[in-house]
Every structure is written in C-alpha cells, then in structure tokens.
Amino acid sequence: MNKILWNTLKQSPGILGAALVLTNAALATETSSMRLGSPSDLGNEAIHSVEWQQTEHSELSTQELSVSDIQSLDYHANASENLEVATATESDQGEAPAQTATSEALSTPETAELELAQVETADPAASSQVGISEIEQMELYSQETDVMDQVTSVSQLSDVQPTDWAFQALQSLVERYGCIAGYPDGTYKGNRAMTRYEFAAGLNACLERVNELIAASTANLVTREDLAVLQRLQEEFAAELAALRGRVLALEARTAELEANQFSTTTKLRGEVIFFIGDTFGDRSEYTVAGGPNVDEEEDPTQSYFGYRARLNFDTSFTGEDLLRTRLEARDIPNLSRENLTNTLMSRLGTDGGDGDFILDDLYYRFPIMNGKGQVYFGAKSLDLDDVQDPLSPFQSTGAGAASRFGRYNPTTFRGNEGTGAALKYQLNERMRLNLGYLANDGDSPDPSEGRGLFNGGHSAFLQFVYEPLDNLAIAIDYNRRYFREDDVNVSGGTGSFLANRPFGDTATTTDNLGFQTNWRIADKFELGGWLGVAWADDKASSGDGDDLDATILNFAITLAFPDLFREGSLGGIIVGMQPKVVYHTLERLEEDKTGIHIEAFYRYQVNDYVALIPGVYIVTDPEHTDENDTMVVTTFRTQFRF
C-alpha cells in the first residue's frame, strides 16, 4: 500500500503540469470573452507555467519555489530580457500562436508573456532548458529582492534606465499622446536615466492626458494595449505617484496660504539695516576762512558713538518693467561737522543725520519708452541726481560703499538741489547714452510762497553724456545749472570747506558745474577710476562797489577698486583726492592757498547674501584747506543687513 502511494505521489507533478498546460491552452482560445485583468495576475500565471514545466521535463525536484516567493519577483521578471523580447514581438506578430489560431489574442505585454509560456511547451527539450534558465534567473532576482526589501524609502530604489521596459513604455506613450512637453530647455532627453520620482511625474502627466481624451469622448484614440501599459506602470510606480501627489497637495496648500497672507501681488518689500560704530581722532578745526564759526581749539572732543539706519523699500510694478519706489527710513547717525565736534564738512560720513523717526524718504516712478531704449522718471520726493545720472563710481552706495561723504562720487555734479521733477535716461546706441532732467528742491516744491515752488525755489537742470568705447571702460561728461535761494546755499553739497559751500555767504547763488568721470576695469579684480569737478559760482546780490562776485571751486579724486577681494561679493576701495576748494574768488583774500588731502580706505567683507561687515578709515590733512588746523582721522565700522 505504501509503495502504491509513493508511486502516485511521484507522478502527481507530471499530471498537474499537463493539466495546467491544457488549461492555459483553453484560456488562450477564449480571447473573445477575456477581460483586461490585473497585470500582476497575468505575470504570476506565466511564472507558474514555467515552474510546472521545469518540474515535469527536467525532474529537478530539489529546485522548488513557493508561489509566494515567485510572486515577490514580479517587478524583476517584468524587467528581464526574456520578457522584453515578449513585449517586442507583440507588435510584430500578425496572428496568434498555433494554440490560439482560431481567435485573435489581446496584444498586451501580459498576454505576450502568457503566449510565450504556451509556445515553449511545444518542445519538451527546449522547455526544459528554458525552465532551468528561468529558475537560475529567479534565484538571482530573489537574492536582489531580499536586499531591496530592506530599504526604508522609495528614494533608495534604483533610477529608471533608458533600457528598462518601463522607460520605453512611457516613452512610447509620450510620443503617441504628447503628454510631456520636455525639459525647460526644450529637450526631451529620451536616452537619459531619470529618478523614479521624475519618471512618476511623467507617468502622472500621461495619465492625466489619457483621462482628458476619455472625458472628451475620444476614448477610441486610446487603445486597450496602452491602457494595459498604463495600468502596469501605475502598479509598479504606485509609491512614487502617491508621494508625488502628496507633494503637490502640500505645495497647493502652502500656495493658498501665501496668497491669503501676501501683502500685495504687485509690491515687493526690500529692507536694509545698518549698525554704525565710529570715532574721530584729532583736534577740532578752530579756523575757517568764511562761513563757519571760528572756535577755540579743543583736543579730540568727539566720543565713540553707535548709530543706525533702517530702510524699507516698497517696490511696485504694474507691468513688470516699470517701478514705483516708496521708501520709509529711520536713522540716527551724527553729523560730525557740527561746531562742537570736528567743525568741518570735510569729516562728514557717507550718510548721517536724522532723529530716529520714520519718514517718507523716497517717492518716484519710472517706466520704459521706445522699446526699452529710454527710461522716464517722475519724482515727488528724493529723486536724486545720482538716480538718473551715472556716477561711474563703484563706491556710490551709502550703505556699503565709501565711508565718507566725499568718497562716494563727484560732488560738483552729483550733489545739489534735487528731489522733485522729471528726467530721462536714453540709450543712443550700444556705446552711448544720454541723461537729462530738471529737479527742484523737494523742500521748496510743495510751497507756493514767493521765492519757492517748483521753478522759483532751488533747482537743478542737468545733462550728461556717457560713452563706453570698450566693454571695460566708461567715460562721462556732465553739466549742471543750479540755483540756490537765499539762506539755503549749498554749492558743494556738504563736502569740502565751508567757503566752498557758501562762497558768498547766505546770498542767493547760481552755479555752472562741469564734471568728468571715468572708470576702467583693468582686470576682473581691479578697477581704476576717478573724477574732476569744477563749479563757477555767481553771487546774485551786488557787492559794495556794484560788481557781482564770482568764485571757482575745484575738486578731484582717484579711485582704486578691488572687487571680490578675498571673497566673492566683497569689495576693497582706496580713494585719494582733494575735497572742494575755492581756487579763485573775486575777493582775493578769500582764496584758499593751502590744500587738504583726503585719503580713504575701506573693505566690505560679504559674509553671505544678507550680511556684510565694512570697516573703514579716512584721513583729512589740513582741514578747511588751511594749515592752521590739525590732521583729522575718522574711523567707522558698519554692519549691513539686507532682506
């Protein structure tokens, strides 16, 4: 009895294998009633068929695999070379194999795998060899699967390669349905490996495109084969698709929150804060030729100080090319020229003044004309001369440029009455541009009283021509005509000697100003530049003998700039020059026969995009252009924050 039972068990694998073969053949002939099933189910049937074939023909009883082990290999089996061959032959075959000649087979990658298994059963020897090969590959893939089962994140899985079935399937869908436009540079890069998340994004685009076709009643354009491919891809990349959709939902939620809380759709906020530490060394200037008080000598009267400035710029654009600038500013930085401090304008800082209160500091609007060749400016408050003219100076910035007021740019043509008016910047050609305009003192322009207003108060009319003969060389010539009303005379813009600012005291004064600037970028990290300025001043009141008074005021500077010094974004600067000086006066005794020299050095260390540290020092010899005053040293340390 035991022997009979043993023989029966030995023959059972063969009996079951034959039954399975007959069952598969019967299923293949029923394509008219076959529905599109799960890709994983079809793949498992094909693998089961291979398993029973090897058991029947080769009798390798020691190579037994459980159904659950084989099912876990579905992903790798789909990527194997044998299954790629089955997929490729699907589009070329004209009719089904012999077992299914009576009916048309459904041409999908899954049914191709099933048909391959059925064809192989026709030759027992070949079937045995295929079965052994499949077993060896399954063992190899099983080892790989054991390793991949240990990953903890989808991102740890391998990238999708151009040779993978999944990649080629998606590429085919893209070419037929146009569901991916390509990369931002206009390329498709069909032969480049992509991450599984990139692949999932492309797959999601194709799914949405197919859904659109179906919804538009054009479902006949989508074949059953493509639907099967999409179904299989969805299953293989289910984790990535879920993660991708989760990210999209999170981004949509964040976008909705930003839109609900945004300040404005047209305005951007830009801010700057400066911490200002400084001190001066040297005796107070006790002697001025004119315009400044003569005081008793006092040894180093200034103390170390800490000042600040905060700016909030609201930059609004309505077209994307125009700009409405609204700036609020609060500052409290000492004016070192006060009588009880240094008693000379030649010591003034690049920015100073204020009482700590927020005020409206800038308000102007600009927009392009003539296809961008020109820029028109309209200023209500603080439209400055250097906003429209080109100083050609790398040290222009009050926050991160030169430490001194004089070191920023040519004071003869870039300091004067300004604030309210209109201006034009126009690009004549690639090498030449023209800047011109009219600006009134924004303290006088809102006042309709006599001697005030837009045209009767202090004002400046200017014209500048800029020429760039080389890409690294720029030259500018500028002319200003200015009027300073009585009791508001400031010819040299708060630089130089007191006499250079008020050559005729507080009487109304007109000036004709001529400036020359240049900057030459000799190397990537070295620039040589400078300026020369001459102002011819005329007293609008008569002197005692009936003749008008005239004066000539001169200043110059040479600048050395070192961009990206020691660190990208940093800047080193050296300035040597003469602050405005009266070189001629109708009253000869008022001519300044001595010359004070301005020597300055600073370094802006760019910590990152938002923070910069800027130590600086400048020396003024013979303040007020007289050797009666001692040399003065001014030190500063600025910390700039931008946001």
C-alpha positions in Angstrom: 0.0 0.0 0.0 2.8 2.4 0.9 4.6 1.6 -2.3 1.5 2.4 -4.4 1.0 5.7 -2.5 4.7 6.6 -3.1 4.5 6.0 -6.8 1.3 8.0 -7.0 2.9 11.0 -5.3 5.9 10.7 -7.7 3.7 11.0 -10.7 1.5 13.8 -9.4 3.7 16.7 -10.6 3.5 15.5 -14.2 -0.3 15.1 -14.0 -0.7 18.6 -12.6 1.7 20.1 -15.1 -0.2 18.5 -18.0 -3.5 19.8 -16.6 -2.1 23.3 -16.3 -0.9 23.3 -19.9 -4.3 22.2 -21.1 -5.9 24.8 -19.0 -3.7 27.6 -20.4 -4.4 26.5 -24.0 -8.1 26.6 -23.3 -7.8 30.1 -21.8 -5.9 31.3 -24.9 -8.8 30.3 -27.2 -11.2 32.4 -25.3 -10.0 35.8 -26.1 -13.4 37.0 -27.3 -14.6 36.8 -23.7 -11.3 37.7 -21.9 -11.3 40.9 -20.0 -8.3 43.0 -19.1 -7.2 41.7 -15.7 -4.5 42.7 -13.2 -1.0 42.8 -14.7 0.3 41.1 -11.6 -2.1 38.2 -12.0 -1.1 37.5 -15.6 2.5 37.7 -14.7 2.0 35.2 -11.9 0.3 32.7 -14.3 3.2 32.9 -16.7 5.7 32.3 -13.9 3.6 29.3 -12.5 3.6 27.8 -16.0 7.4 28.0 -16.2 7.7 26.4 -12.8 5.5 23.4 -13.6 7.2 22.9 -17.0 10.6 22.6 -15.4 9.3 20.2 -12.8 7.7 17.9 -15.5 10.5 17.8 -18.1 13.7 18.1 -16.1 12.6 16.5 -12.8 14.6 18.9 -10.8 12.7 18.2 -7.6 15.3 20.0 -5.5 14.6 23.3 -7.3 11.3 24.0 -5.7 10.0 27.5 -5.3 6.9 28.6 -3.4 4.2 30.6 -5.0 4.7 33.5 -2.7 8.4 33.6 -3.5 7.7 33.7 -7.2 5.0 36.4 -6.8 7.5 38.6 -5.0 9.7 38.6 -8.1 7.1 40.2 -10.4 8.9 43.5 -10.7 12.2 41.9 -11.7 10.6 39.4 -14.0 9.0 42.3 -15.9 12.4 43.9 -16.4 14.2 40.8 -17.6 15.4 40.4 -21.1 13.1 37.4 -21.8 10.0 39.5 -21.1 11.4 42.4 -23.1 11.6 40.0 -26.1 8.0 39.0 -25.5 6.9 42.7 -25.4 8.8 43.5 -28.6 7.4 40.5 -30.5 3.9 41.6 -29.5 3.8 44.5 -32.1 5.3 42.4 -34.9 3.2 39.2 -34.8 0.5 39.0 -37.4 -1.6 36.3 -35.7 -1.6 34.3 -32.5 0.5 31.1 -32.0 -0.9 27.7 -33.2 -2.8 27.0 -30.0 -4.8 30.3 -30.5 -5.1 30.4 -34.2 -8.9 30.3 -34.1 -9.2 33.6 -32.4 -7.2 36.9 -32.1 -5.1 37.3 -29.0 -5.2 40.5 -26.9 -1.9 42.2 -27.6 -0.6 43.4 -24.2 2.7 42.8 -22.5 1.0 40.5 -20.0 -0.7 38.3 -22.6 2.6 38.2 -24.6 4.2 36.6 -21.5 1.4 34.1 -21.3 1.7 33.2 -25.0 5.4 32.8 -24.7 4.9 30.2 -22.0 2.4 28.3 -24.1 4.7 28.2 -27.2 7.5 26.9 -25.2 5.6 23.8 -24.1 5.6 22.5 -27.8 9.2 21.4 -27.5 10.0 19.4 -24.3 13.7 19.7 -24.6 13.6 23.4 -25.2 11.1 23.8 -22.4 13.5 22.0 -20.1 16.3 24.4 -21.0 14.1 27.5 -20.6 12.8 26.2 -17.3 16.4 25.8 -15.9 17.3 29.3 -17.2 14.2 30.8 -15.5 15.0 29.0 -12.3 18.6 30.4 -12.2 17.3 33.9 -13.0 14.7 33.7 -10.3 17.2 32.6 -7.8 19.4 35.6 -8.8 16.5 38.0 -8.6 15.4 36.5 -5.3 18.7 37.5 -3.8 18.4 41.0 -5.1 14.8 41.3 -3.9 15.9 40.3 -0.4 18.3 43.2 -0.4 15.7 45.7 -1.8 13.2 44.6 0.8 15.4 46.2 3.4 15.1 49.8 2.0 13.2 52.2 4.1 12.3 54.9 1.5 11.2 54.9 -2.1 14.1 57.3 -2.9 16.5 54.5 -2.1 15.3 52.5 -5.1 17.3 52.4 -8.3 16.8 55.0 -11.0 14.9 54.2 -14.2 17.3 53.5 -17.0 16.6 54.0 -20.8 16.9 50.3 -21.3 14.1 49.4 -18.8 10.8 48.3 -20.1 9.0 50.9 -18.0 11.1 53.7 -19.6 10.5 52.5 -23.1 6.8 52.1 -22.4 6.4 55.6 -21.1 8.5 57.0 -24.0 6.1 55.3 -26.4 3.1 56.8 -24.6 4.7 60.2 -24.7 5.4 60.0 -28.4 1.8 58.9 -29.2 -0.2 61.2 -26.9 2.2 64.2 -26.4 1.7 64.1 -22.7 5.2 65.6 -21.8 6.5 68.7 -23.4 10.0 68.2 -22.3 12.5 69.9 -20.0 12.6 73.7 -19.6 15.4 73.9 -22.1 13.1 72.4 -24.8 14.7 68.9 -24.8 13.2 65.5 -24.2 16.4 63.7 -23.3 14.9 60.3 -24.1 18.2 58.5 -23.6 19.0 59.8 -20.2 18.3 57.9 -17.0 15.8 59.6 -14.6 15.0 59.2 -11.0 11.9 57.3 -10.1 10.2 60.5 -8.9 10.9 62.1 -12.3 9.5 59.1 -14.0 6.4 59.2 -11.8 5.9 62.8 -12.7 6.0 61.9 -16.4 3.6 59.0 -15.8 1.2 61.2 -14.0 1.2 63.6 -16.9 0.3 60.8 -19.3 -2.4 59.5 -17.0 -4.0 63.0 -17.0 -3.7 63.2 -20.8 -5.4 59.9 -21.3 -8.2 60.9 -18.9 -8.7 64.1 -20.9 -9.1 62.1 -24.1 -11.6 59.8 -22.5 -13.6 62.6 -21.0 -13.6 64.4 -24.4 -15.4 61.3 -25.9 -12.3 60.4 -27.8 -11.7 57.2 -26.0 -11.3 55.4 -29.3 -8.0 57.2 -29.7 -6.7 55.3 -26.6 -6.0 51.6 -27.3 -6.6 48.8 -24.9 -2.9 48.0 -25.1 -2.0 51.5 -23.9 -4.5 51.2 -21.1 -2.9 47.9 -20.0 0.6 49.5 -20.2 -0.6 52.4 -18.0 -2.2 50.0 -15.6 1.1 48.1 -15.2 3.1 51.3 -14.8 0.7 52.6 -12.2 1.2 49.5 -10.2 5.0 49.5 -10.5 5.3 53.2 -9.5 2.4 53.4 -7.1 4.6 54.6 -4.2 6.2 57.3 -6.3 2.9 58.5 -7.7 1.4 58.7 -4.2 4.4 60.6 -2.9 4.3 63.0 -5.9 0.6 63.7 -5.4 1.2 64.3 -1.7 3.9 66.8 -2.5 1.6 68.6 -5.0 -1.1 68.8 -2.4 1.3 70.2 0.2 2.5 72.8 -2.3 -1.0 73.8 -3.2 -1.8 74.3 0.5 1.3 76.4 1.0 0.5 78.4 -2.1 -3.0 79.1 -0.9 -1.7 80.2 2.5 0.8 82.5 0.9 -1.9 84.0 -1.4 -4.2 84.5 1.6 -1.5 86.3 3.6 0.5 88.1 0.9 1.0 91.8 1.2 0.4 92.6 -2.4 0.5 91.0 -5.8 2.4 94.0 -7.3 4.6 95.1 -4.5 7.8 93.6 -3.1 9.4 94.6 0.2 13.1 95.1 0.4 14.8 96.2 3.5 18.2 97.3 4.8 19.5 97.9 8.3 22.9 99.4 9.1 24.6 99.4 12.5 27.2 102.2 12.6 30.1 102.4 15.1 32.7 105.2 14.8 35.0 107.8 16.3 37.3 110.6 15.2 40.8 111.4 16.3 42.5 114.8 16.2 41.8 118.3 17.4 38.7 120.2 16.4 39.2 122.6 13.5 39.5 126.0 15.1 39.9 128.1 11.9 37.7 128.5 8.9 38.1 131.2 6.2 34.4 132.0 5.8 31.0 130.7 6.5 32.0 128.5 9.5 32.5 129.7 13.1 35.9 130.3 14.5 36.1 128.4 17.7 38.7 127.8 20.4 40.9 124.7 19.9 39.7 121.6 21.7 41.7 118.4 21.8 39.7 115.5 20.3 36.2 116.5 21.5 34.3 113.5 19.9 33.5 110.3 21.7 32.9 106.9 20.3 29.3 106.6 19.1 26.8 104.0 17.9 24.3 105.0 15.1 21.8 103.2 12.9 19.7 103.4 9.8 16.8 101.3 8.7 15.2 101.4 5.3 12.0 99.7 4.0 11.6 99.9 0.2 8.2 99.1 -1.3 8.9 98.4 -4.9 5.7 98.2 -7.0 5.5 97.2 -10.6 2.3 97.3 -12.7 3.7 96.0 -16.0 6.8 94.1 -14.9 9.0 96.8 -16.5 8.1 99.9 -14.5 8.9 100.8 -10.9 7.1 102.8 -8.2 9.6 103.3 -5.4 8.2 104.2 -1.9 10.8 104.2 0.9 10.4 104.6 4.6 13.6 105.4 6.5 14.6 106.0 10.1 18.2 106.9 11.1 20.2 108.5 13.8 23.9 109.0 12.8 25.8 112.0 14.0 26.8 114.8 11.6 30.5 115.1 12.5 30.8 118.6 11.0 28.9 120.2 13.9 30.7 123.0 15.7 31.1 121.1 18.9 32.6 118.0 17.1 35.0 118.4 14.2 33.8 121.8 12.9 34.5 120.9 9.3 32.4 119.5 6.5 35.4 117.5 5.3 34.8 115.0 8.1 31.2 114.1 7.1 30.2 110.4 6.8 28.6 108.8 3.7 25.2 109.0 5.5 24.3 111.0 8.6 21.6 113.0 10.3 18.1 112.1 11.4 16.4 111.9 14.8 15.3 108.2 14.8 11.7 108.9 13.4 10.4 107.1 10.3 9.9 109.5 7.4 8.9 109.2 3.7 12.4 109.2 2.2 11.8 108.3 -1.5 8.8 108.5 -3.8 9.2 108.3 -7.5 8.0 106.4 -10.6 9.9 105.3 -13.7 8.8 103.5 -16.8 10.3 102.5 -20.2 9.7 104.1 -23.5 10.8 103.4 -27.1 11.0 99.6 -26.7 13.1 100.0 -23.6 15.7 102.4 -25.1 14.6 105.1 -22.7 13.5 105.4 -19.1 11.3 108.2 -17.9 11.4 109.4 -14.3 8.9 111.4 -12.3 9.9 112.2 -8.7 7.7 113.5 -5.9 10.4 113.3 -3.2 14.1 112.4 -3.1 14.6 111.7 -6.8 18.3 112.3 -6.6 20.8 113.4 -9.3 22.7 110.1 -8.9 19.4 108.2 -9.5 19.3 109.5 -13.1 22.9 110.4 -13.9 25.7 107.7 -13.9 28.4 108.4 -11.3 30.6 105.7 -12.8 31.8 105.0 -9.2 31.9 101.6 -7.5 31.7 103.3 -4.2 28.3 105.0 -4.7 26.2 103.1 -2.1 25.6 104.9 1.2 25.3 101.6 3.0 28.1 99.5 1.5 30.2 102.0 -0.4 32.7 104.7 0.7 32.8 105.6 4.3 33.0 109.3 3.7 30.5 111.7 2.0 33.2 112.9 -0.4 34.3 109.4 -1.4 31.1 108.3 -3.0 31.2 110.3 -6.2 31.9 113.7 -7.8 30.1 116.3 -5.5 30.3 119.0 -8.2 27.7 117.4 -10.4 26.0 114.8 -8.2 25.1 116.9 -5.2 22.7 119.9 -5.3 19.1 120.8 -5.4 17.1 117.6 -6.1 14.0 115.7 -5.1 11.1 116.7 -7.3 10.9 116.8 -11.1 11.3 114.8 -14.3 14.2 113.1 -16.0 15.1 110.9 -19.0 17.7 108.2 -19.5 18.1 107.3 -23.1 20.4 104.7 -24.8 21.6 106.3 -28.0 23.3 103.1 -29.2 25.3 100.2 -27.6 28.1 102.6 -26.6 26.5 105.9 -25.9 23.6 107.1 -23.6 22.2 110.5 -22.7 20.8 111.5 -19.3 18.9 114.8 -18.8 16.3 116.3 -16.5 15.1 119.0 -14.2 14.8 118.6 -10.4 13.6 121.1 -7.8 14.4 121.1 -4.1 11.7 118.9 -2.6 11.6 121.2 0.4 10.6 124.2 -1.9 8.5 122.5 -4.5 5.4 121.9 -2.3 5.4 125.5 -1.0 3.5 128.0 -3.2 5.0 131.0 -1.4 7.0 133.7 -3.3 10.6 132.5 -4.0 9.5 128.9 -3.5 7.6 126.4 -5.6 8.6 124.1 -8.5 10.5 126.8 -10.5 11.3 129.7 -8.2 12.9 127.8 -5.4 16.2 125.9 -5.5 16.6 123.7 -8.6 19.0 121.9 -10.9 18.9 121.3 -14.6 21.4 118.8 -15.9 22.7 117.0 -19.0 25.1 114.0 -19.0 26.7 112.1 -21.9 28.2 108.7 -21.2 30.4 106.9 -23.7 31.8 103.3 -23.4 34.5 102.9 -26.0 35.3 99.5 -24.6 33.3 96.9 -22.6 35.5 97.6 -19.6 35.9 101.4 -20.0 33.3 104.1 -19.4 33.7 107.9 -19.6 31.1 110.6 -18.7 30.9 114.3 -19.1 28.1 116.2 -17.3 26.9 119.7 -16.9 24.6 121.2 -14.2 23.0 124.6 -14.0 21.8 125.3 -10.4 20.1 128.0 -8.4 20.3 128.3 -4.6 17.8 130.6 -3.0 18.8 132.9 -0.2 19.6 131.2 3.2 19.7 127.8 1.5 23.1 127.8 -0.3 25.0 124.5 -0.5 27.2 124.8 -3.6 29.4 121.7 -2.9 26.7 119.5 -1.4 28.1 119.4 2.2 31.7 118.4 1.2 34.9 120.4 1.1 35.4 123.6 3.1 32.7 125.9 4.4 33.8 128.5 2.0 33.4 126.1 -1.0 29.8 125.6 0.1 28.9 129.2 0.7 31.4 131.3 -1.3 29.2 134.4 -0.8 27.6 133.7 2.5 23.9 133.1 2.5 23.0 135.3 -0.5 21.3 133.7 -3.5 23.8 131.9 -5.8 23.8 130.3 -9.2 26.4 127.9 -10.4 27.5 126.3 -13.6 29.0 122.9 -12.9 31.1 120.7 -15.2 32.1 117.2 -14.3 34.3 114.5 -15.8 34.2 110.8 -14.6 35.8 107.6 -15.7 36.1 104.0 -14.6 38.4 101.4 -16.2 38.1 97.7 -15.3 41.7 96.7 -16.0 41.2 93.2 -14.6 38.4 91.1 -13.1 39.5 92.2 -9.7 40.9 95.6 -10.2 39.4 98.9 -11.4 40.9 102.3 -11.8 38.7 105.4 -11.9 38.3 109.0 -10.7 36.7 112.3 -11.3 37.3 116.0 -11.8 34.8 118.7 -11.0 34.7 122.5 -11.5 31.9 124.9 -10.3 31.7 128.5 -11.4 29.6 130.3 -8.8 28.0 133.7 -9.2 26.6 135.9 -6.5 23.1 137.1 -7.3 23.4 140.2 -5.0 25.7 143.1 -5.8 28.8 143.8 -3.7 29.5 147.2 -2.3 31.2 148.5 -5.4 28.4 147.4 -7.7 30.1 144.4 -9.2 28.9 140.8 -8.9 31.1 138.4 -7.0 32.4 135.2 -8.7 34.2 132.1 -7.4 35.7 129.0 -8.9 35.6 125.7 -6.9 37.6 122.7 -7.8 37.8 119.1 -6.6 39.2 115.8 -7.9 39.8 112.2 -6.8 41.5 109.0 -7.9 39.8 105.7 -7.0 41.1 102.1 -6.8 38.6 99.3 -6.5 39.2 95.6 -5.8 36.0 93.6 -6.5 35.7 90.1 -4.9 38.7 90.8 -2.7 39.4 87.6 -0.6 35.8 86.6 -1.1 33.1 86.7 -3.8 30.9 89.7 -3.4 33.4 91.6 -1.3 34.9 95.0 -2.2 38.1 96.9 -1.3 38.4 100.5 -2.0 41.1 103.3 -1.9 40.3 107.0 -2.6 42.8 109.8 -2.7 41.7 113.3 -3.7 41.1 116.9 -2.8 37.7 117.9 -1.5 36.0 121.1 -3.0 38.3 124.1 -2.6 37.9 127.7 -3.6 40.8 128.3 -6.1 39.5 131.7 -7.3 37.4 134.4 -5.8 36.7 138.0 -6.7 37.8 138.9 -3.2 41.3 137.5 -3.5 41.7 137.3 0.3 39.1 134.5 0.3 41.1 132.2 -1.9 42.3 129.1 -0.2 46.0 128.8 -0.7 46.6 125.6 1.2 45.3 122.2 0.0 43.9 119.5 2.3 44.2 115.9 1.0 41.6 113.2 1.5 43.0 109.6 1.9 40.5 106.8 2.5 40.4 103.0 2.6 37.6 100.6 3.3 36.8 97.0 2.9 33.4 95.4 2.6 33.5 91.7 3.7 30.5 89.9 2.3 29.6 87.3 4.9 26.7 86.0 2.9 23.9 87.4 0.7 22.4 89.2 3.6 25.2 90.3 5.9 28.3 92.4 5.2 31.0 93.8 7.6 32.5 97.1 6.5 35.4 98.7 8.3 36.8 102.0 7.0 39.1 104.8 7.8 39.8 108.2 6.2 42.4 110.9 6.9 41.9 114.6 6.2 45.1 116.7 6.2 44.8 120.5 6.6 41.0 120.6 7.2 39.3 123.6 5.7 42.3 123.8 3.3 44.4 125.7 5.9 47.5 124.5 7.8 46.1 126.2 10.9 44.1 123.0 11.6 45.5 119.7 12.6 45.1 116.5 10.6 42.0 114.5 11.4 41.3 110.8 11.4 37.8 109.3 11.1 37.2 105.6 11.7 34.0 103.6 11.1 32.7 100.1 11.3 29.4 99.3 9.6 27.4 96.1 9.7 24.9 95.9 6.9 21.8 93.6 6.9 19.7 93.2 3.8 16.4 91.3 3.5 
